[in-house]
Amino acid sequence: MMRCVRLVAASSVFLILTGTAAAEFRFPMPEFASDYQPPQVHAPMPDLDNSALDVAVLAGALAVAAWLTLKARSRRGLFLLAMFSLIYFGFWRKGCVCAVGSLQNTVAAVADPTFEVPLVVLAFFVLPLAFALFFGRVFCASVCPLGAIQEMVAVRPAHVPKPIEQVLALIPYLYLGLAVLSVATGAGFLICRYDPFVGFFRQGASFNMLVLGGVFLIAGVFIGRPYCRFFCPYGVLLGWMSRFAKWHASITPGECVQCRLCEEACPYGAIHAPSTVGPPVERRQGVRRLAALLLATPLIVGSSAWAGAMTGEMLARLHPTVNLAERFTQEERGVFQDMTLDTEAFRSSKKSVPQLYAEVDEIRRQFRRGSAWLGAFFGIVVSAKLLGLSVVRRRGNYEPDRQACLSCGRCFAYCPVEAEPKASTRSDLPS
């Protein structure tokens, strides 16, 4: 029955995809005046008409998800809640307000004190993190519409080889740093600009974004939640909170019988197998390897910061003013004969060419500094990952990876202890 529900949901998503691919946006050409300013399209403000209701629904959904995960241990309930979240936060509210995108508003307020963050946006940013700190990533389990739409199509997800997964898992950290850098330098909201699913929720987007969303959904049939695991920048923060969660989803409600069914059932690679500390020779080798990595950490961080600074010139092209200056220069040199809307607006404005180039020089300096910090941050992440792989922890049973576990409940149904009446004692759960 559950497989039939998933197939129906997956078919519905693909019907929406084909239906929205034909959508077009048409608008009258603007009349340029001397004070014309290009529209700001990369820092969208949410629809605040039902803000109180949205916050109430979010808080209620998070509470229900925590109860379904920790108390009821119901995979079916989590799946139904995910369907509700997809309908309400996704298609009904059109993906806005979005907790993933609220990260950018929060960064903008920190970078610019004059930038006002609506309370509803702040609530969407804080509430999932607070719940993750107490109950694990229950927001990812069945409340996030971006995760829910991928959960609907995860019909036959396969395991990603561990080495490949470890490399791909670095991308969200890089994306997080890029998003912060883009907001801090005024280049816009990258997460909103490249949201792969908002086009489906709003039933209209550029052709490229619809194709990108379709690729993620098709990949999601065979790879469990590819966007959540290998791209989502907000998931990085949720993972940090979940790592220190007071209560977290457990694989079994009783004593683990080490049947390995949970390991096979989890398509997200979020279950640690039992492990033991090796013999003294292996331990000494591990200590030497760990010491070498600690000594290499400053070199890794420094090299990453230098590499980041070198990419600042390229990353500055994320800013629309830099793109405008480069396009204007090419038009002046005769590379392009036609003007774009932006260059035509600039030519009609009162801003001089030296002013434009001076502004671009300052933006590029900001990006060089910010890119160096981004590189250093990524170097720290890489070093921490290498150090984590070098430390062997003793585990007697199968345990969830607190940082990577999405609390989806897939392992519940496969655990033979779950079906035993005597296995209902859950002393580790909140009273």
C-alpha positions as CSV (number, residue, x, y, z in Angstrom):
1,M,0.0,0.0,0.0
2,M,2.8,2.5,0.9
3,R,4.6,1.7,-2.3
4,C,1.4,2.5,-4.3
5,V,1.1,5.8,-2.4
6,R,4.6,6.7,-3.3
7,L,4.1,5.8,-7.0
8,V,1.0,7.9,-7.2
9,A,2.8,10.8,-5.5
10,A,5.8,10.5,-7.8
11,S,3.4,10.5,-10.9
12,S,1.7,13.6,-9.6
13,V,5.1,15.4,-9.3
14,F,6.1,14.5,-12.8
15,L,2.7,15.7,-14.1
16,I,3.2,19.0,-12.4
17,L,6.7,19.2,-14.0
18,T,5.3,18.6,-17.5
19,G,2.5,21.0,-16.9
20,T,4.7,23.9,-15.7
21,A,7.3,23.5,-18.4
22,A,5.0,25.3,-20.9
23,A,4.4,28.3,-18.5
24,E,5.6,31.7,-19.9
25,F,6.1,35.0,-18.3
26,R,5.4,38.1,-20.4
27,F,5.7,41.7,-19.3
28,P,5.7,45.1,-21.1
29,M,9.1,46.6,-22.1
30,P,10.1,49.3,-19.6
31,E,10.4,53.0,-20.6
32,F,13.8,54.1,-19.6
33,A,14.1,57.4,-17.8
34,S,17.1,59.2,-16.3
35,D,16.3,57.8,-12.9
36,Y,15.5,54.3,-14.0
37,Q,16.8,51.5,-11.6
38,P,16.9,47.8,-12.6
39,P,14.5,45.7,-10.6
40,Q,15.9,43.8,-7.7
41,V,15.0,40.2,-8.4
42,H,17.5,38.2,-6.3
43,A,16.4,39.3,-2.8
44,P,12.7,38.3,-2.7
45,M,10.5,39.3,0.3
46,P,8.0,36.7,1.5
47,D,4.2,37.0,1.4
48,L,3.3,38.0,4.9
49,D,-0.5,37.9,4.6
50,N,-0.7,34.7,6.7
51,S,2.5,35.0,8.7
52,A,1.0,34.1,12.1
53,L,-0.8,31.1,10.6
54,D,2.4,30.0,8.8
55,V,4.5,30.1,12.0
56,A,1.8,28.2,14.0
57,V,1.6,25.5,11.3
58,L,5.4,25.3,11.3
59,A,5.7,24.9,15.0
60,G,2.8,22.4,15.1
61,A,4.3,20.4,12.3
62,L,7.7,20.3,14.0
63,A,6.1,19.2,17.3
64,V,4.2,16.4,15.5
65,A,7.3,15.3,13.6
66,A,9.2,15.1,16.9
67,W,6.4,13.0,18.5
68,L,6.1,10.7,15.5
69,T,9.9,10.2,15.5
70,L,10.6,9.8,19.2
71,K,7.4,8.5,20.7
72,A,5.2,6.9,18.1
73,R,8.1,5.8,15.9
74,S,5.8,5.9,12.9
75,R,7.3,5.9,9.4
76,R,3.8,6.0,8.0
77,G,2.9,9.1,10.1
78,L,6.1,10.9,9.0
79,F,5.3,10.1,5.4
80,L,1.8,11.5,5.7
81,L,3.1,14.6,7.5
82,A,5.6,15.1,4.6
83,M,2.7,15.0,2.2
84,F,0.9,17.7,4.2
85,S,4.0,19.9,4.4
86,L,4.5,19.5,0.6
87,I,0.9,20.6,-0.1
88,Y,0.9,23.5,2.5
89,F,4.4,24.9,2.5
90,G,5.1,23.9,-1.0
91,F,2.2,24.3,-3.4
92,W,-0.2,26.3,-1.2
93,R,2.3,28.8,0.2
94,K,4.4,28.5,-3.0
95,G,7.6,27.7,-1.1
96,C,7.8,31.0,0.7
97,V,8.4,31.6,3.6
98,C,11.2,29.0,3.4
99,A,13.5,28.1,6.3
100,V,16.3,27.3,3.8
101,G,16.0,30.7,2.2
102,S,15.6,32.5,5.6
103,L,19.3,31.9,6.2
104,Q,20.0,34.7,3.6
105,N,17.7,37.2,5.3
106,T,19.4,36.5,8.6
107,V,22.8,37.0,7.1
108,A,21.7,40.2,5.4
109,A,20.5,41.6,8.8
110,V,23.9,40.8,10.3
111,A,25.8,42.3,7.4
112,D,23.6,45.4,7.1
113,P,22.0,46.7,10.3
114,T,19.5,48.7,8.3
115,F,18.1,45.5,6.7
116,E,14.9,44.5,8.5
117,V,14.0,40.8,8.9
118,P,10.3,40.1,9.3
119,L,9.5,38.2,12.5
120,V,8.0,35.3,10.5
121,V,11.2,34.9,8.5
122,L,13.2,34.9,11.8
123,A,10.9,32.3,13.2
124,F,11.3,30.1,10.2
125,F,15.1,30.4,10.6
126,V,15.2,29.7,14.3
127,L,12.4,27.1,15.0
128,P,13.9,24.2,12.9
129,L,17.3,24.8,14.4
130,A,15.9,24.8,18.0
131,F,13.9,21.6,17.4
132,A,17.1,20.0,15.9
133,L,19.0,20.9,19.0
134,F,16.5,19.0,21.1
135,F,15.0,16.3,18.9
136,G,17.3,15.9,15.8
137,R,16.6,16.8,12.3
138,V,12.8,16.4,12.5
139,F,12.4,19.4,10.1
140,C,14.1,17.4,7.4
141,A,12.1,14.3,8.3
142,S,8.7,15.6,7.1
143,V,8.3,19.4,7.5
144,C,10.6,20.9,4.8
145,P,8.8,21.0,1.5
146,L,12.1,20.7,-0.4
147,G,12.8,17.4,1.4
148,A,9.2,16.3,1.1
149,I,9.1,16.5,-2.6
150,Q,12.2,14.4,-2.8
151,E,10.8,11.9,-0.4
152,M,7.8,11.4,-2.6
153,V,9.9,10.3,-5.5
154,A,12.4,8.2,-3.6
155,V,10.9,4.9,-4.9
156,R,14.1,2.9,-5.4
157,P,17.0,4.8,-3.7
158,A,20.3,3.1,-3.8
159,H,23.4,3.4,-1.6
160,V,26.0,5.9,-2.7
161,P,29.6,4.5,-2.3
162,K,31.1,5.9,0.9
163,P,34.1,7.6,-0.7
164,I,31.9,9.4,-3.2
165,E,29.4,10.3,-0.5
166,Q,32.2,11.8,1.6
167,V,33.4,14.0,-1.2
168,L,29.8,15.1,-2.2
169,A,29.0,15.9,1.4
170,L,31.5,18.8,1.2
171,I,29.4,20.7,-1.4
172,P,26.8,22.0,1.1
173,Y,29.6,23.7,3.2
174,L,30.9,25.4,0.0
175,Y,27.4,26.4,-1.0
176,L,26.8,27.8,2.5
177,G,29.9,29.9,2.3
178,L,29.0,31.1,-1.2
179,A,25.5,32.1,-0.1
180,V,26.9,34.0,2.9
181,L,29.5,35.7,0.7
182,S,26.9,36.6,-1.9
183,V,24.6,38.2,0.7
184,A,27.3,40.0,2.5
185,T,28.7,41.6,-0.7
186,G,25.3,42.6,-2.0
187,A,25.3,40.1,-4.9
188,G,21.9,38.7,-4.0
189,F,20.3,35.6,-2.6
190,L,21.9,32.6,-4.3
191,I,19.7,30.1,-2.5
192,C,16.5,31.6,-3.8
193,R,18.0,32.2,-7.2
194,Y,18.9,28.6,-7.7
195,D,16.1,26.9,-5.7
196,P,15.4,23.8,-7.9
197,F,11.9,23.2,-6.7
198,V,10.3,26.6,-6.3
199,G,9.4,26.6,-10.0
200,F,7.2,23.6,-9.4
201,F,5.6,25.1,-6.3
202,R,4.8,28.4,-8.1
203,Q,4.1,26.6,-11.4
204,G,6.3,28.9,-13.3
205,A,10.1,29.4,-13.7
206,S,12.8,29.7,-16.3
207,F,13.3,26.7,-18.5
208,N,16.8,26.1,-17.0
209,M,15.5,26.0,-13.5
210,L,12.7,23.7,-14.4
211,V,15.2,21.4,-16.0
212,L,17.4,21.6,-12.9
213,G,14.5,20.7,-10.7
214,G,13.5,17.8,-13.0
215,V,17.1,16.5,-12.9
216,F,17.0,16.5,-9.1
217,L,13.7,14.7,-9.0
218,I,14.7,12.1,-11.5
219,A,18.0,11.6,-9.6
220,G,15.9,11.4,-6.4
221,V,14.3,8.2,-7.6
222,F,17.6,6.4,-7.4
223,I,19.6,8.6,-5.0
224,G,17.9,9.4,-1.7
225,R,17.3,13.2,-1.4
226,P,20.3,14.4,-3.5
227,Y,19.6,18.1,-2.8
228,C,19.2,17.6,0.9
229,R,22.3,15.6,1.3
230,F,24.7,17.1,-1.2
231,F,23.6,20.7,-1.7
232,C,21.3,22.2,1.0
233,P,23.3,24.9,3.0
234,Y,20.7,25.1,5.7
235,G,21.1,21.4,6.3
236,V,24.7,22.1,7.4
237,L,23.3,24.2,10.3
238,L,20.7,21.6,11.1
239,G,23.3,18.9,11.2
240,W,25.5,20.9,13.6
241,M,22.5,21.3,15.9
242,S,21.4,17.7,15.6
243,R,24.9,16.5,16.5
244,F,24.3,17.8,20.1
245,A,20.5,17.0,20.2
246,K,19.3,16.1,23.7
247,W,17.0,13.4,22.3
248,H,17.5,11.8,18.9
249,A,15.9,9.1,16.9
250,S,17.2,5.6,17.7
251,I,17.2,2.8,15.2
252,T,15.7,0.2,17.6
253,P,13.5,0.8,20.7
254,G,15.2,-2.1,22.5
255,E,18.4,-4.2,22.4
256,C,20.0,-4.3,18.9
257,V,20.2,-7.8,17.5
258,Q,22.6,-6.6,14.7
259,C,20.6,-8.0,11.9
260,R,21.9,-5.3,9.5
261,L,18.4,-4.7,8.1
262,C,18.5,-1.0,9.2
263,E,21.8,-0.5,7.4
264,E,20.2,-1.8,4.2
265,A,17.0,0.2,4.7
266,C,18.7,3.6,5.1
267,P,19.3,5.1,1.6
268,Y,21.1,8.1,3.2
269,G,24.2,6.5,4.5
270,A,23.3,7.8,8.0
271,I,23.9,4.6,10.1
272,H,27.2,3.7,11.8
273,A,28.0,0.1,11.9
274,P,29.5,-1.5,15.0
275,S,33.2,-1.0,15.3
276,T,36.0,-1.9,17.7
277,V,39.4,-0.4,18.4
278,G,42.1,-2.3,16.6
279,P,45.3,-3.9,18.0
280,P,48.0,-1.8,19.5
281,V,50.0,-1.6,16.2
282,E,46.9,-0.2,14.4
283,R,46.3,2.3,17.2
284,R,49.8,3.6,17.1
285,Q,49.5,4.0,13.3
286,G,46.2,5.9,13.9
287,V,47.8,8.2,16.4
288,R,50.7,9.0,14.0
289,R,48.2,9.7,11.2
290,L,46.1,11.9,13.4
291,A,49.2,13.9,14.5
292,A,50.2,14.3,10.9
293,L,46.8,15.7,10.0
294,L,46.9,18.1,13.0
295,L,50.2,19.4,11.8
296,A,48.9,19.7,8.2
297,T,45.8,21.5,9.2
298,P,47.3,25.0,9.2
299,L,48.8,24.3,5.7
300,I,45.4,23.1,4.4
301,V,43.6,26.1,5.8
302,G,46.2,28.5,4.5
303,S,46.3,27.0,1.1
304,S,42.5,27.0,0.9
305,A,42.4,30.7,1.9
306,W,45.0,31.6,-0.8
307,A,43.0,29.6,-3.4
308,G,39.8,31.3,-2.3
309,A,41.4,34.7,-2.7
310,M,42.5,33.8,-6.2
311,T,38.9,33.0,-7.1
312,G,37.6,36.4,-5.8
313,E,37.8,38.0,-9.3
314,M,35.7,35.2,-10.8
315,L,33.2,35.1,-7.9
316,A,32.7,38.9,-8.2
317,R,30.8,38.2,-11.4
318,L,27.9,37.0,-9.1
319,H,27.3,40.7,-8.5
320,P,25.0,42.4,-11.1
321,T,27.1,45.6,-11.1
322,V,30.2,43.7,-12.2
323,N,28.2,41.9,-14.9
324,L,26.9,45.3,-16.0
325,A,30.4,46.8,-16.2
326,E,31.8,43.9,-18.2
327,R,28.9,43.9,-20.6
328,F,29.1,47.6,-21.1
329,T,32.9,47.3,-21.8
330,Q,32.3,44.6,-24.4
331,E,29.6,46.8,-26.1
332,E,32.0,49.7,-26.1
333,R,34.7,47.6,-27.8
334,G,32.2,46.3,-30.4
335,V,32.1,42.7,-29.2
336,F,28.3,43.0,-28.9
337,Q,26.2,45.2,-31.2
338,D,23.0,45.0,-29.2
339,M,22.4,46.5,-25.8
340,T,20.8,44.6,-22.9
341,L,18.1,46.1,-20.6
342,D,20.7,46.8,-18.0
343,T,23.3,48.5,-20.2
344,E,20.5,50.5,-21.9
345,A,19.3,51.6,-18.4
346,F,22.8,52.6,-17.4
347,R,23.3,54.7,-20.5
348,S,20.1,56.5,-19.7
349,S,21.0,57.1,-16.1
350,K,23.1,59.9,-14.6
351,K,25.9,57.6,-13.4
352,S,29.2,58.2,-15.1
353,V,31.4,55.4,-16.4
354,P,34.3,56.2,-13.9
355,Q,31.7,55.9,-11.1
356,L,30.7,52.5,-12.4
357,Y,34.2,51.3,-12.6
358,A,35.1,52.6,-9.2
359,E,32.1,50.8,-7.7
360,V,33.2,47.6,-9.5
361,D,36.7,47.9,-8.1
362,E,35.4,48.1,-4.6
363,I,33.1,45.1,-5.1
364,R,36.0,43.1,-6.4
365,R,38.1,44.0,-3.3
366,Q,35.2,42.9,-1.1
367,F,35.0,39.6,-3.0
368,R,38.8,39.0,-2.7
369,R,38.6,39.4,1.0
370,G,35.4,37.4,1.4
371,S,36.7,34.6,-0.9
372,A,39.8,34.3,1.3
373,W,37.6,33.8,4.3
374,L,35.5,31.4,2.4
375,G,38.6,29.4,1.4
376,A,39.7,29.3,5.0
377,F,36.3,28.1,6.1
378,F,36.3,25.3,3.5
379,G,39.9,24.3,4.6
380,I,38.7,24.0,8.2
381,V,35.8,21.8,7.0
382,V,38.1,19.5,5.0
383,S,40.5,19.2,7.9
384,A,37.7,18.4,10.3
385,K,36.4,15.7,7.9
386,L,39.8,14.2,7.6
387,L,40.4,14.2,11.3
388,G,36.9,12.7,11.9
389,L,37.7,9.8,9.5
390,S,41.0,9.2,11.3
391,V,39.4,8.8,14.7
392,V,37.9,5.3,15.3
393,R,35.1,5.2,17.9
394,R,34.1,2.1,19.7
395,R,30.4,1.1,18.9
396,G,28.8,-2.1,20.0
397,N,25.6,-1.6,18.0
398,Y,24.2,0.0,14.9
399,E,23.7,3.7,15.6
400,P,22.4,6.7,13.6
401,D,24.8,9.3,12.5
402,R,23.4,12.2,14.5
403,Q,24.6,14.8,12.1
404,A,23.5,13.1,8.8
405,C,20.4,11.3,10.0
406,L,17.2,12.9,8.6
407,S,15.0,11.2,11.2
408,C,12.9,9.8,8.3
409,G,11.9,6.6,10.1
410,R,12.8,4.3,7.3
411,C,14.8,2.1,9.6
412,F,11.9,1.7,12.1
413,A,9.8,-0.7,9.9
414,Y,12.8,-2.9,9.2
415,C,13.9,-3.4,12.8
416,P,12.7,-6.8,14.0
417,V,12.8,-5.6,17.6
418,E,10.3,-2.9,16.7
419,A,7.6,-5.6,16.4
420,E,8.2,-7.2,19.7
421,P,5.8,-6.1,22.4
422,K,8.5,-6.1,25.1
423,A,10.6,-3.7,23.0
424,S,8.4,-0.7,23.9
425,T,10.5,0.5,26.8
426,R,12.1,3.8,25.6
427,S,13.9,5.2,28.6
428,D,16.0,7.6,26.4
429,L,12.9,9.5,25.3
430,P,11.6,12.7,26.9
431,S,8.8,12.2,29.4
